[in-house]
Amino acid sequence: MKPLVEGRPDDALLFTTQRGARIRLRNWRNREFGRAVKAAGLGGLGLTPHKLRHTAASLAIAAGADVKVVQTMLGHATATMTLDLYGHLFPDRLDEVAEAMDAARVKAIAA
């Protein structure tokens, strides 16, 4: 299996404190995330890491990403989990599928 980050063991921490220790969520949100949000002039929006994750998923889906791609991007165990959480964002594409199938049928008949 290929490591998640080249040159690092699979069990290595990806993000650490300056001393190499595990980051604790509350400390990170106060010391790093909150400061970055304020520095970007976005302090009044109520941004959280979870909201940014949801936004990333929404943008990927709006860009036409396949559910399996979104699953991988978010680290979900199954596509079912992704669909349960974000299924409402996948547009109803039945007409698009029907048109593509009809175009393939017409092409096959003409050949």
N, CA, C and O of each residue as an XYZ file, in Angstrom:
444
protein
N       0.840     -1.183      0.000
C       0.000      0.000      0.000
C       0.885      1.247      0.000
O       1.855      1.334      0.753
N       0.538      2.198     -0.848
C       1.300      3.440     -0.947
C       0.977      4.342      0.250
O      -0.194      4.489      0.600
N       1.981      4.945      0.880
C       1.700      5.831      2.025
C       0.870      7.039      1.591
O       0.926      7.469      0.439
N       0.104      7.571      2.534
C      -0.730      8.730      2.231
C       0.114      9.948      1.873
O      -0.288     10.764      1.044
N       1.276     10.068      2.495
C       2.205     11.153      2.197
C       3.547     10.509      1.880
O       4.094      9.768      2.698
N       4.074     10.788      0.704
C       5.343     10.187      0.287
C       6.425     10.397      1.341
O       6.582     11.493      1.879
N       7.162      9.337      1.624
C       8.276      9.431      2.550
C       7.899      9.364      4.015
O       8.761      9.502      4.883
N       6.609      9.152      4.308
C       6.165      9.079      5.705
C       5.443      7.763      5.924
O       4.734      7.296      5.033
N       5.606      7.162      7.078
C       4.874      5.931      7.369
C       3.369      6.192      7.444
O       2.940      7.313      7.714
N       2.571      5.145      7.204
C       1.114      5.285      7.222
C       0.573      5.804      8.543
O      -0.442      6.500      8.567
N       1.245      5.473      9.652
C       0.732      5.883     10.954
C       1.309      7.220     11.440
O       1.054      7.628     12.573
N       2.079      7.894     10.594
C       2.651      9.184     10.975
C       1.570     10.262     11.009
O       0.651     10.265     10.190
N       1.695     11.164     11.960
C       0.761     12.286     12.030
C       1.025     13.229     10.864
O       2.176     13.534     10.555
N      -0.027     13.683     10.228
C       0.126     14.582      9.088
C       0.364     16.017      9.546
O       1.220     16.715      9.003
N      -0.387     16.446     10.531
C      -0.239     17.788     11.096
C       0.096     17.641     12.576
O      -0.518     16.846     13.288
N       1.065     18.405     13.022
C       1.496     18.325     14.418
C       1.712     19.724     14.985
O       1.699     20.719     14.260
N       1.911     19.773     16.301
C       2.305     21.020     16.934
C       3.765     21.290     16.552
O       4.404     20.455     15.912
N       4.281     22.437     16.938
C       5.678     22.756     16.634
C       6.631     21.754     17.258
O       7.747     21.572     16.771
N       6.207     21.109     18.323
C       7.048     20.110     18.995
C       6.833     18.694     18.450
O       7.453     17.746     18.932
N       5.969     18.549     17.462
C       5.730     17.241     16.867
C       4.652     16.422     17.554
O       4.477     15.246     17.234
N       3.938     17.007     18.475
C       2.879     16.301     19.198
C       1.559     16.368     18.429
O       1.401     17.154     17.495
N       0.634     15.534     18.841
C      -0.711     15.507     18.254
C      -1.412     16.849     18.504
O      -1.326     17.398     19.602
N      -2.090     17.363     17.508
C      -2.835     18.615     17.654
C      -4.160     18.321     18.349
O      -4.860     17.369     18.004
N      -4.489     19.148     19.325
C      -5.784     19.036     19.986
C      -6.719     20.045     19.326
O      -6.364     21.207     19.134
N      -7.918     19.581     18.983
C      -8.854     20.376     18.205
C      -9.118     21.756     18.786
O      -9.045     22.749     18.062
N      -9.414     21.842     20.047
C      -9.742     23.148     20.647
C      -8.563     24.116     20.538
O      -8.744     25.286     20.202
N      -7.376     23.632     20.817
C      -6.199     24.494     20.712
C      -5.994     24.952     19.279
O      -5.739     26.131     19.032
N      -6.101     24.037     18.341
C      -5.889     24.380     16.940
C      -6.915     25.391     16.461
O      -6.566     26.347     15.769
N      -8.187     25.190     16.823
C      -9.233     26.129     16.367
C      -9.001     27.519     16.927
O      -9.199     28.510     16.224
N      -8.582     27.610     18.188
C      -8.354     28.918     18.798
C      -7.066     29.563     18.305
O      -7.045     30.746     17.967
N      -5.999     28.784     18.266
C      -4.683     29.351     17.952
C      -4.446     29.551     16.464
O      -3.799     30.519     16.065
N      -4.953     28.664     15.653
C      -4.641     28.710     14.225
C      -5.847     29.082     13.363
O      -5.828     30.097     12.666
N      -6.877     28.272     13.414
C      -8.019     28.470     12.522
C      -8.704     29.809     12.768
O      -8.940     30.571     11.830
N      -9.019     30.094     14.014
C      -9.698     31.352     14.340
C      -8.901     32.576     13.917
O      -9.461     33.539     13.393
N      -7.607     32.537     14.143
C      -6.749     33.654     13.734
C      -6.715     33.799     12.216
O      -6.742     34.915     11.697
N      -6.656     32.677     11.508
C      -6.626     32.729     10.043
C      -7.929     33.295      9.485
O      -7.913     34.071      8.530
N      -9.055     32.908     10.078
C     -10.359     33.419      9.639
C     -10.415     34.928      9.843
O     -10.853     35.657      8.953
N      -9.976     35.403     11.009
C      -9.978     36.837     11.282
C      -9.031     37.583     10.350
O      -9.370     38.650      9.838
N      -7.843     37.023     10.129
C      -6.861     37.673      9.252
C      -7.378     37.778      7.820
O      -7.007     38.693      7.086
N      -8.234     36.839      7.426
C      -8.804     36.873      6.077
C     -10.009     37.806      5.995
O     -10.600     37.972      4.928
N     -10.371     38.411      7.121
C     -11.513     39.325      7.139
C     -12.848     38.611      7.088
O     -13.841     39.180      6.633
N     -12.883     37.351      7.557
C     -14.097     36.549      7.488
C     -14.667     36.235      8.870
O     -15.474     35.319      9.029
N     -14.237     37.008      9.863
C     -14.607     36.729     11.243
C     -16.095     36.723     11.531
O     -16.529     36.018     12.442
N     -16.882     37.467     10.807
C     -18.316     37.556     11.084
C     -19.158     36.478     10.430
O     -20.381     36.488     10.568
N     -18.535     35.549      9.723
C     -19.300     34.544      8.981
C     -19.591     33.266      9.758
O     -20.362     32.423      9.299
N     -18.990     33.118     10.914
C     -19.210     31.903     11.696
C     -18.615     30.654     11.060
O     -19.162     29.559     11.194
N     -17.490     30.824     10.365
C     -16.851     29.683      9.710
C     -16.312     28.687     10.716
O     -15.790     29.057     11.768
N     -16.447     27.421     10.376
C     -15.866     26.330     11.158
C     -15.203     25.377     10.171
O     -15.522     25.405      8.983
N     -14.289     24.540     10.639
C     -13.707     23.539      9.730
C     -14.785     22.657      9.097
O     -14.679     22.291      7.927
N     -15.823     22.315      9.871
C     -16.899     21.477      9.332
C     -17.638     22.187      8.196
O     -17.970     21.565      7.187
N     -17.894     23.479      8.358
C     -18.571     24.228      7.295
C     -17.709     24.291      6.033
O     -18.228     24.212      4.920
N     -16.400     24.434      6.206
C     -15.518     24.454      5.034
C     -15.488     23.093      4.349
O     -15.417     23.017      3.123
N     -15.541     22.024      5.131
C     -15.582     20.670      4.572
C     -16.865     20.480      3.767
O     -16.840     19.937      2.662
N     -17.988     20.931      4.332
C     -19.273     20.828      3.635
C     -19.249     21.647      2.342
O     -19.776     21.218      1.316
N     -18.634     22.822      2.405
C     -18.512     23.662      1.212
C     -17.668     22.976      0.144
O     -18.018     23.007     -1.036
N     -16.564     22.360      0.547
C     -15.715     21.647     -0.413
C     -16.492     20.523     -1.082
O     -16.397     20.338     -2.296
N     -17.262     19.770     -0.297
C     -18.071     18.687     -0.861
C     -19.115     19.248     -1.823
O     -19.325     18.702     -2.907
N     -19.764     20.333     -1.427
C     -20.790     20.949     -2.271
C     -20.214     21.434     -3.595
O     -20.817     21.240     -4.650
N     -19.046     22.064     -3.534
C     -18.410     22.562     -4.757
C     -17.988     21.420     -5.675
O     -18.115     21.522     -6.895
N     -17.487     20.333     -5.094
C     -17.098     19.175     -5.897
C     -18.314     18.578     -6.591
O     -18.252     18.235     -7.772
N     -19.413     18.452     -5.868
C     -20.641     17.898     -6.444
C     -21.174     18.824     -7.531
O     -21.571     18.356     -8.598
N     -21.188     20.129     -7.277
C     -21.659     21.100     -8.270
C     -20.798     21.073     -9.526
O     -21.281     21.366    -10.620
N     -19.517     20.719     -9.371
C     -18.611     20.643    -10.517
C     -18.778     19.333    -11.283
O     -18.111     19.109    -12.293
N     -19.677     18.464    -10.797
C     -19.946     17.217    -11.492
C     -19.148     16.025    -11.003
O     -19.091     15.002    -11.685
N     -18.531     16.134     -9.836
C     -17.738     15.022     -9.316
C     -18.628     13.814     -9.043
O     -19.739     13.944     -8.529
N     -18.124     12.656     -9.392
C     -18.786     11.390     -9.129
C     -18.825     11.152     -7.626
O     -17.933     11.595     -6.903
N     -19.850     10.457     -7.154
C     -19.987     10.199     -5.723
C     -18.764      9.462     -5.167
O     -18.389      9.688     -4.017
N     -18.141      8.595     -5.951
C     -16.956      7.881     -5.482
C     -15.768      8.832     -5.305
O     -14.939      8.637     -4.416
N     -15.691      9.846     -6.144
C     -14.626     10.847     -6.012
C     -14.840     11.656     -4.733
O     -13.897     11.907     -3.983
N     -16.077     12.057     -4.494
C     -16.388     12.823     -3.282
C     -16.132     11.954     -2.049
O     -15.610     12.439     -1.046
N     -16.495     10.674     -2.122
C     -16.236      9.749     -1.018
C     -14.755      9.715     -0.678
O     -14.378      9.818      0.489
N     -13.925      9.570     -1.689
C     -12.478      9.509     -1.478
C     -11.956     10.825     -0.925
O     -11.136     10.841     -0.007
N     -12.433     11.925     -1.486
C     -11.990     13.244     -1.056
C     -12.275     13.480      0.423
O     -11.458     14.068      1.132
N     -13.429     13.023      0.884
C     -13.837     13.255      2.268
C     -13.381     12.153      3.219
O     -13.500     12.293      4.436
N     -12.858     11.058      2.668
C     -12.392      9.969      3.512
C     -13.500      9.120      4.093
O     -13.312      8.470      5.121
N     -14.662      9.118      3.443
C     -15.768      8.297      3.919
C     -15.502      6.827      3.618
O     -14.862      6.497      2.620
N     -15.993      5.954      4.479
C     -15.780      4.521      4.310
C     -16.551      3.970      3.111
O     -16.087      3.036      2.456
N     -17.714      4.532      2.820
C     -18.543      4.029      1.726
C     -19.194      5.192      0.980
O     -19.339      6.296      1.505
N     -19.580      4.903     -0.261
C     -20.326      5.898     -1.037
C     -21.700      6.118     -0.417
O     -22.266      7.205     -0.533
N     -22.237      5.101      0.237
C     -23.525      5.235      0.918
C     -23.454      6.312      1.997
O     -24.377      7.110      2.154
N     -22.363      6.323      2.725
C     -22.189      7.352      3.762
C     -22.182      8.739      3.130
O     -22.813      9.662      3.644
N     -21.469      8.886      2.016
C     -21.411     10.167      1.313
C     -22.798     10.574      0.830
O     -23.200     11.726      0.993
N     -23.526      9.637      0.239
C     -24.871      9.944     -0.262
C     -25.834     10.267      0.875
O     -26.696     11.134      0.731
N     -25.692      9.576      2.004
C     -26.552      9.879      3.148
C     -26.330     11.304      3.645
O     -27.279     11.978      4.047
N     -25.076     11.767      3.618
C     -24.763     13.101      4.113
C     -24.960     14.201      3.073
O     -25.385     15.306      3.410
N     -24.654     13.902      1.814
C     -24.647     14.938      0.783
C     -25.546     14.632     -0.401
O     -25.516     15.355     -1.397
N     -26.344     13.575     -0.316
C     -27.198     13.163     -1.433
C     -28.126     14.256     -1.932
O     -28.429     14.323     -3.123
N     -28.576     15.107     -1.031
C     -29.476     16.190     -1.433
C     -28.799     17.185     -2.379
O     -29.473     17.986     -3.027
N     -27.468     17.134     -2.455
C     -26.747     18.067     -3.323
C     -26.550     17.528     -4.741
O     -26.232     18.281     -5.661
N     -26.743     16.203     -4.910
C     -26.607     15.635     -6.250
C     -27.892     15.939     -7.013
O     -28.971     15.522     -6.591
N     -27.793     16.660     -8.130
C     -28.998     17.050     -8.861
C     -29.681     15.841     -9.495
O     -29.049     14.821     -9.768
N     -30.972     15.979     -9.719
C     -31.728     14.956    -10.430
C     -31.311     15.019    -11.898
O     -31.558     16.017    -12.575
N     -30.686     13.966    -12.380
C     -30.124     13.983    -13.734
C     -30.781     12.957    -14.642
O     -30.160     12.508    -15.606
N     -32.039     12.569    -14.354
C     -32.697     11.548    -15.154
C     -32.842     11.966    -16.611
O     -32.629     11.152    -17.511
N     -33.203     13.231    -16.858
C     -33.346     13.692    -18.245
C     -32.012     13.620    -18.985
O     -31.966     13.223    -20.150
N     -30.939     13.999    -18.318
C     -29.607     13.955    -18.919
C     -29.223     12.518    -19.285
O     -28.675     12.274    -20.360
N     -29.508     11.582    -18.400
C     -29.205     10.170    -18.660
C     -30.052      9.656    -19.818
O     -29.543      8.953    -20.692
N     -31.331      9.997    -19.835
C     -32.221      9.553    -20.914
C     -31.746     10.081    -22.264
O     -31.755      9.352    -23.256
N     -31.332     11.343    -22.305
C     -30.838     11.923    -23.561
C     -29.558     11.240    -24.018
O     -29.389     10.985    -25.210
N     -28.655     10.940    -23.092
C     -27.411     10.261    -23.451
C     -27.686      8.852    -23.960
O     -27.057      8.400    -24.917
N     -28.625      8.160    -23.322
C     -28.971      6.805    -23.768
C     -29.629      6.841    -25.144
O     -29.368      5.971    -25.974
N     -30.474      7.832    -25.395
C     -31.121      7.952    -26.692
C     -30.090      8.262    -27.781
O     -30.166      7.714    -28.881
N     -29.134      9.135    -27.481
C     -28.088      9.455    -28.451
C     -27.257      8.214    -28.775
O     -26.891      8.000    -29.930
N     -26.958      7.400    -27.767
C     -26.220      6.158    -28.000
C     -27.034      5.179    -28.837
O     -26.486      4.487    -29.695
N     -28.337      5.120    -28.590
C     -29.226      4.252    -29.382
C     -29.235      4.677    -30.839
O     -29.096      3.845    -31.736
N     -29.399      5.982    -31.075
C     -29.418      6.505    -32.441
C     -28.102      6.207    -33.150
O     -28.103      5.819    -34.319
N     -26.995      6.381    -32.465
C     -25.676      6.107    -33.036
C     -25.528      4.627    -33.374
O     -24.980      4.281    -34.420
N     -26.016      3.752    -32.493
C     -25.904      2.312    -32.728
C     -26.755      1.880    -33.914
O     -26.338      1.013    -34.682
N     -27.934      2.461    -34.078
C     -28.816      2.114    -35.197
C     -28.209      2.590    -36.512
O     -28.296      1.898    -37.526
N     -27.592      3.778    -36.495
C     -26.995      4.338    -37.715
C     -25.764      3.557    -38.159
O     -25.402      3.595    -39.335
N     -25.133      2.870    -37.262
C     -23.883      2.159    -37.601
C     -24.100      0.884    -38.333
O     -23.138      0.196    -38.673
